[in-house]
């Protein structure tokens, strides 16, 4: 049986998780793929750094370059994170023609295009299943399983921390701050928690999925991002009364039909393609989801990705999105692919990223059409509702329903609107005017509604 040697960079939580998983199931993998995977060396920050699983001292080094440059290392894993030294590590390995496996979503989001170009230039491959949703095989599904589909829509609950917080807020009626503090104590949220709760972690992941699904590299700066800091127990309560659950959702939605008609496939095809734009919504924001939809029932730290293909229809991927073991499972999957590619000399069996023949463009959030939930804090007096409805009417925004709890005249009370389809720009403009009314006592809260139509 052929043996492939692995050089690991990163011996902490994820790295030791991968090492442990290989010790546990390496023989099983070898029997399945016909290749034995052997860990040759592991570069770590320090020999005694804390790690959940032990790594023999004889395999450890603090010199990552010795791992990459070792001629006996056939595959390199980058499991250190960050966007600076990790980039140098990966590029160094790719330049030597060695396949690289990474779990680094932030790096791929910022420099993916450069790294994939380097893999192509040096005749090797870059694998990154573990970069999005931990143990859920969503990258491989988009690259291979849906190769015959145009992805019309993709919706992802891709951050376990936010999902945990929103789940507990709904189940317990608790405030955001209280649940966040407890999540930090239990290790479900970092300190500071900004990367998760402000939506940036989800931005990294949804950008990678959008790029794969639509064949053009999505610039992270073009992704509209909104976190969950402003979600209150009141919002969750009223959403529930209306039949909805609030989730932080990453959305990738095709706006145009980018496919050329069969009649247009002649000699003018190249010029037609050159003048054709495939516009896509790529966004991250808290969303009202109907309680009957499967994504509304994805709770606690679990992730889920809902994919709608033009041939396959609707599919769902569900599982743990983070943690040493879920991530290790994804890394092992990539290791199997890399080992088989080396065994059979097919370094580009499945390229890491393939541009589509037409150009793509991310639609600005102002032009995205949605339905909306709006919560206002207003003075309870006659005529207030009529004034606000008039502003919506002037902006050609329809109101589908209103919740106006009883209060005491002159007191401040919540006023909830459900709005029909309109552009984000139109609704934002109307709320700016409404927010200036003397009877409106705090900044309007705007949440989008997704009915998966």
N, C-alpha and C positions, 0 to 999 in steps of 0.2 A: 504494500500500500504506500502510495506517495505521501511524503510529509511536507507540510508547508509551515514555515516558522513565522511566528508573530512577534513583532516588536511593539510594546505598548508604551505610550506616553501618557502618563496620568495614572497614579496608583492610589487615589483617594476613594471616595464613595463609589463612583461609577466604575473606575478602573478595577478596584478590588472586587466589585460585583461581577464584572466580566470574567476576571480570573477565576472566581469561585464557580461561576456557571460553567466555565470550560472544564474545571476539575470535576464538576458534577455530571455533566452530560457530553463531555468531549468524545468519549467512546461511542456514545449513541450517534453523535453527529458523523463520526468517521464511518460508522456502518452504513449511514444513509447516503453520504456523498462520495465515499470511496477515497477520502483524503483525511490524513491525520493532521490535526492542528496542534502545534506545540508552541508554548510561550517561551521565547528565547531570552528576552530581557524586558524589564519594566523601569521606565524613568519616572521617578517620583520627586516631590518637593524635598522630602527628607526621609531617611530610612525609618524613622520612628513616628512619622505623621499618623494621626488617628485614622483608622480605616475599619469598616465593619467586618471585613474578612481578611485574614492574614495572607501575606505574600511572602514566600521564603526570601530570606536576606540574600541568598546567593543569586537571585534573579534581579535584585534592585540595583539601580544606579541613580545618581542625581544629574547625570549628563545626558540630556535628551538627544544631543547630536550623535553621541556614540550609538544610540539605538537606531536612528535613521540611517547612519552611514555604515552600519554593520552589514557586510556582504551576505551574511547568513540570514538576515531578516528579509522575508519576502513580502510581508504585508505590515503596514503601520496603522495603529489606531491612535487617534488624537482625542483624548478625553480630559483635557485640562480646562477647557472653556476660555472665554475672553475673545477679544478680536485683534490682539496685537501679536504676542509671541505665538499664539496658536496658528495664526496666518503664516508666519515664518516657518513653523514646524511642518505644516501641510505642504507648502510650496517646496520646501527642501526635499521632502519625500517624493513628491510628484516629479521633480526634476531628475530624480534618479530612476524614474520609470516604475516606482513602487506604488501599488494601489493603496489608497488611504481610506480608512473608515472613521467617520466623525459623528459626534452627537451634538455638535456645536451650532445651534440654531441662530444665535446672534451673529456669528461669523458668516454663516451662509447668507443670512439676510443682508449683511453689509457688503460682503465680498464674493458672493456665490458666483457671479458672472466671471470674475477673474479666475477663481479656482477651477471652475469647469473648463475654461479656456486652457488653463495650464495642463489639466488632465488630458485634454485632447492633443495639445501640442507635444507632450512627452509620451504619448501612446500608452496611457494607463487609465485608471478609472478612480472615481471618487464616489464613495457610498455613504448615505446619510439617513438611513431609515430611522435611527434613534433620535434625529433632530426634531421630529414633530410627533407629539402624542405617545411618547414612550413605547410601550409594547404593542400599540395598535399598528398594523402593517399598512398604513395609509399611503406612504411613499411608493412602496412596491405596487400597490393596487393602482395608483395613478399612472405609474410608469409602464406596468405590464398588464394588469388585469383589465384596465379600461383603455388599452391602446387603440381599440376600435370604436371608441366613443368620443363624441364632443361633450365636454362637461358643461351642461347648461347652468348648473348651480351647485354650490358647495357651501354648507353651513357647518361650522365647527364650534363646539364647546371645547376649547383647547387649553384652558388654564384651570388646573385643579384647585388652586387657592381661591380664585374668585368663585368657582362653582360651590366650593365648601361654604364660603361666607354667605352667598345668596341662598343656599339650601337651608342653612341654619336660621337665617333671618326670616325665611318663609315659615319654617316649621315651628319656630319659637316666638315669632313676632318681635324679635330683638332688633336693636339698633345696630347700624353698621360698625360703629366704633367699639361696641362691646364685643361683638363677634370677632372682629379683627384682633383685638387684644388677646382673646382666648386662643385664636388660631395661631398666634405667634408663640404663646406659651406651649402649645402642643406641637410646634414645629411644622405646622402646615403653611405658615406664612413667614417670610423673611423679615429681618429688621435691618434697614427700613424695607417696607413692602412695596415700594413704588413700582418696580418692574412688573409685578403681577397686577396690583389693583388699579394701576393707571393704564393697563392694556398693552404695554410695550412687549411683554413676553408673547402675548397673543398676536401682536403685529408681526413679530419675527416669523412665527409659525404660519400664519395665514398668508404672508407674502410668499413663502416658499411653496405652499400648496397652489397659490394662484399662478405663480410662474410655471410650475409643472403642468397645470391644467390647461393653460392657454398659450404656452410656447413663446412667451416674451418675458424678459427679466423685469420684474416689478420693483421699481425703486421704492424703498421703504418710506421715503419722504412723501410719496403720493398716496399712501394708505391713510385714510381718515381713521383716527384712533380716539376713543372715548372710554374712560374707565368706569369704575363703579363707586367711587367715593361719594357721589351725590345721591346715590340710591338710599331712600329712607324706608323705615318700616311702614310708613303711610303709603308710599308708592306700591310696595308689595301687597299691602292689604287691599287697596283699591283695584289693582291689577287682578287679584284673586277674585274679587267680587264680579269683575267683568269676564272671568273665565280664562285668565292668562297667568303665566308664570314668567318671571323676569330672569333671563340668563345673559351672561356676557357672551355674545355671539360673534364669531368671525364669519364674514359673508363674502363669497366670491360668486358673482352673478353675471352671466353673459347678457349684455344689453342688445347686441346686434347679432343677426344671422351672418356669420362670417363665411359661410360656405358658398362658393361660386356655383351657379346653376350649371347643369351638364352642358347646356347649349353654349356656355361661355368658356369652354375648355379648349379652344383652338389655339391658333398661333398668337392671338392677342392676350393670352392668359397672363403672361408675365406683367404686362402693363396694367391689366385689370387688378392683379394682386397688389402691385405697387401702390395703386391708388385706393386700396381698400383698407379700412381700419376696423379692427375688432375691439370694440369698446367693452370694458369690463368694470363692474363695481367691485372694489376691494376695500372692505371696511371692517372695523372692530368697534362695537358699541353694545351697551345693554339693550336688550330687545324683549318685547312682550311676545311670548310664544303661546299659542292655544294649548290649554291643559290637555287636550286630547292628542296632541302631537307627541311622538316618541321622545323628542329632544327635551320636552318639558319635564320628563321623568328621569332624566340623567342627573343624579344627585351626588352629594358629598364630593370627594376628590376625583371622581371619575371623569373621563373625557369621552366625547363622541363626535364623529364626523358623518354628516348626512350628505351623500353625493347623488346628484341627479344627472344621469347620462342620457343622451338622445336615443341610444339603442337599449341599454340595460334598464333604464327607468330609475327608480329610487332604491338606494342601498344605504345601509347603516353600519358604521364601524364603532365599536364600544369597548372600553377597557381602561386600565390604569394608564394615565398619561405621564407619570413621572415615578421616580424612585429607582433605587439601584438595581432591583431585579427586573422590573419592566423594561428599563433601558438596556440592561444586559441582554435580554431576550432579543431586542432589535439589533444590537451589535452582533450577536451570534448569527442572526439571519444574514447580515451583510458579510460576515466572515465566510459563511458557506458559499455565497455567491462569488466572493473574491477568490476563494480557494479553487472553485470549479473553473473560473475564468483562467486562472494560472495553469491548472492541470491540462486544459484543452487548448490553451493558447488563444483564447477569444477575449481579448482585453476590452472589447467594446460590444460584448453581447447585448447589454442594455446600457446605452450611454446615460450618464447622469442627468443630462439636460439636453433636449433637442428643440431648437427654435422652430416654430411653425412658419409656413411660407408667407403668411400675411403679417402685417405689422399690428401690434397691439397697443392699446392706450387705456389708462385708468381714468374712469369718469370722475370728475370732481364731485365732492359730496353735495355741492349746491344743486347739481343737475340730477342727482339720484331721486327717484320717485319712491315714496313709501306711504304707509299709513302711520298715524301718530297717537300717542297718549300724552296729554298736556295737563299738568297740575298747577293751578294757580292758588295763591293765598290772597283772598279778597275780603273787603269789608262787606258784611251782610246787610245790604240795603236794596230797595227796589230799583230796577233799571240797570244794575251792574251787568247781569247776564246779557241783556240786550246790547249794551255798549260793546262788550267783547265779541259777541256774535256778529255785530256789524263790521268790525275790523276784519274778522275772518272772511266775511262775505265780500268785502271790498277787495280782498286778495284772492278771490275765487277759490276759497278753501271750504269744502263742505264739512258739516258737523254730523257725525252719525249718532252720537249719544252724549248725554250730559249727566253727571252725578253731582248733585248739590245737597250735601248733608244739611239738616236743619241746624240753625244756630240762633244766636240772640242778635237782634237788629243792632248794628253798629259794631258788633264783634268781628274778629277776623276768622274766616272759615275757608276750608279747601273747596275748590271748584274744579271738577275733572271733566275734560273734553276728550272724546275719541273722534279723530278727524279722518276724513276720507283721503284717498290717494292725492298727493300733491308733491311738488319738488321740495327738497330740504331748504332751498333758497327762499321759496315763497313762504314757508312756515316760519323760518327764522326771521324774515322781514316783518311778518305779522306779529310775532311775539315781541319783537323789539318795540313796536308801537304799543302793544298791550302792556308791556312792562312799565311804560311811562305814565300809564293812567294813575291818578291819585288813589283810586280804590284798590290797586294791586300793591300788596304790602311786602312782597319778596320776589326774588328773581323767578320767572317761570321755569318749571321743570319740564323738559321735553324728552320723551322716550319714543323710539320707533317700534312699530308693530310689524311682525312678519307672519303672514298666513300661509306661506309656502305654496302660493298659487302658480 
